[in-house]
Amino acid sequence: MFLEVEIAAQGRREWVPSESVPGTPTPSCETWIEQPSPRLPLPQAPTWVEPPSPRLTPRSSSAGYTPNAFPPVKKSPACILAMGRANPPNKIDQATYTDWYFNVTNSSDKVELKQKMQRICDRSGIQNRYSILTEEFLKQHPEFYTPGEPSLEQRNAIFAEEVPKLAHEAAVEAIREWGRAASDITHLVVATLTGVAIPGADVMLTKSLGLRPDVNRVMLYMLGCYAGVTALRVAKDLAENNPSSRILICCSELAAPTFRAPNEKFPYDLVGTALFGDGASAVIVGAQPQPQIERPLYQIEWVGEVLAPDSEKIIEGTLKLEGLQFYLDRTLPSLVSKHVGGFCRAALDNAPEKPGFNDVFWAVHSGGPAILNAVEAALELHPEKLSASRHILKHFGNISASTVLFVLDELRKDDTPADKQSDCEWGIAVAFGPGVTIEGALLKRCK
Ligand SMILES: CC(C)(COP(=O)(O)OP(=O)(O)OC[C@H]1O[C@@H](n2cnc3c(N)ncnc32)[C@H](O)[C@@H]1OP(=O)(O)O)[C@@H](O)C(=O)NCCC(=O)NCCSC(=O)CC(=O)O
């Protein structure tokens, strides 16, 4: 217990422990019980015990995965109303990337590591990707690849500008397609794994896009590659609970946080450096589309996520003075393979006909060829089912949270291999990331 006492000599008042004030009785437990404070009521016996949630029950396998407690909303479901994407202008040629990377980081003498990198690039399924990291940029920022050189502060300062800039471009494209004014956006959901800024990219975007100052913002920092679907989940709830709302989602990702010189101690760095690319995606979500003005693309029927048991150490990011260190365990593809089936089955069971895996269209996070192969094999998918995911991997690499939204965007185009899936009414967007988390959305294509 503390008492406020006057320290006369210094003319000020201070809070001191009651034991140090002469004449103050030491409070006993009984004293407290006799004089309950209205601000600290004694605990009451609980009258209602919450049943255990099936989403929080640890499982040894997803075979017994049961859908979560949120059934699809039947009235005014949220729809994707428009989509946009953006990449920086600098295009990487994957075939020559290894030479470029080892030259620019002054590491060409690391012959074995260079050969390993070439093998990873050759097997990456990537032809091109995009990056803000040009040779000129790196000349100005040697701290990005000088071993032991702190670079967190410089990286963050660059990301604080580049992340909203890229998101802005994607958002402008989405708003243009949507056909309404930016000031009609009521909510903004921004996801990124690239740096931390205060205020964040949500504030910069509000200003640069001319959104209303009272736009309601949600910032999703550091989730990982599944955040594109998390943003859809958040937007779905917002749209369905506020039918006139219009939610702008922006995912903006750069590969630069993990860029550094190759190091024998961290072989998984090579995997990230070979796979990750830069890109931003934007999506506008809303319920009750306005006839003649808004053209819904996909209805978001159900969204959910699940944690794979005991998998916290499979994908780990550590923020260091030298940037973000991203550990990717080699068992990730087999872990995805083990759990994706149960999750996707539960998701599809929310569709009226409970369609089979080959009866729907697929937007799978293009995490790497081994991830896509694992999903294809586990679900026994026909090869064309992942054509949009492989197309995005080939032309953009793994763009973290933006990837799955790039794939969804690709799936609505007529002139790509993805059009083989265009006659499926129902589909799934599914992504993976740290946790290990699997997050997915059941979608219905709008005619
Ligand atoms: C890296 C690959 C492209 C390599 O292709 P293959 O598997 O066909 O080829 P391969 O087995 O010969 O592997 C080539 C070389 O890479 C090495 N290698 C493979 N995976 C590795 C890993 N995780 N860590 C360190 N090294 C690895 C192999 O040992 C081999 O080295 P050597 O030749 O010397 O024997 C593929 O394995 C892949 O797609 N892996 C999954 C990548 C991944 O984890 N993606 C998710 C990113 S995280 C994400 O998307 C979510 C998020 O960020 O939130």
The ligand as an ORCA input file, in Angstrom:
! r2SCAN-3c Opt
* xyz 0 1
  C      14.714    -23.751    -53.017
  C      14.092    -24.588    -54.135
  C      13.686    -23.662    -55.259
  C      15.135    -25.570    -54.642
  O      14.582    -26.400    -55.641
  P      14.638    -28.003    -55.532
  O      14.158    -28.391    -54.182
  O      13.937    -28.543    -56.701
  O      16.170    -28.272    -55.711
  P      17.208    -28.943    -54.727
  O      16.614    -29.853    -53.760
  O      18.278    -29.459    -55.630
  O      17.776    -27.684    -53.946
  C      18.765    -26.836    -54.507
  C      19.687    -26.444    -53.373
  O      18.971    -25.653    -52.444
  C      19.168    -26.161    -51.127
  N      17.989    -25.844    -50.312
  C      16.722    -26.101    -50.586
  N      15.933    -25.651    -49.600
  C      16.732    -25.093    -48.681
  C      16.519    -24.435    -47.442
  N      15.297    -24.235    -46.945
  N      17.583    -24.002    -46.757
  C      18.824    -24.142    -47.263
  N      19.085    -24.741    -48.457
  C      18.064    -25.215    -49.147
  C      19.345    -27.653    -51.347
  O      20.010    -28.233    -50.247
  C      20.192    -27.668    -52.595
  O      21.542    -27.436    -52.277
  P      22.693    -28.319    -52.974
  O      22.441    -28.196    -54.451
  O      23.955    -27.672    -52.527
  O      22.491    -29.701    -52.459
  C      12.880    -25.408    -53.610
  O      13.342    -26.346    -52.672
  C      11.805    -24.597    -52.963
  O      10.906    -24.065    -53.639
  N      11.814    -24.584    -51.652
  C      10.787    -23.918    -50.841
  C      11.184    -22.508    -50.628
  C      10.418    -21.917    -49.491
  O      10.644    -22.267    -48.346
  N       9.481    -21.003    -49.801
  C       8.651    -20.379    -48.826
  C       9.193    -19.040    -48.558
  S       8.446    -18.381    -47.154
  C       6.948    -17.877    -47.650
  O       6.636    -17.907    -48.788
  C       6.060    -17.390    -46.575
  C       6.534    -16.182    -45.863
  O       7.567    -15.626    -46.174
  O       5.812    -15.709    -44.948
*
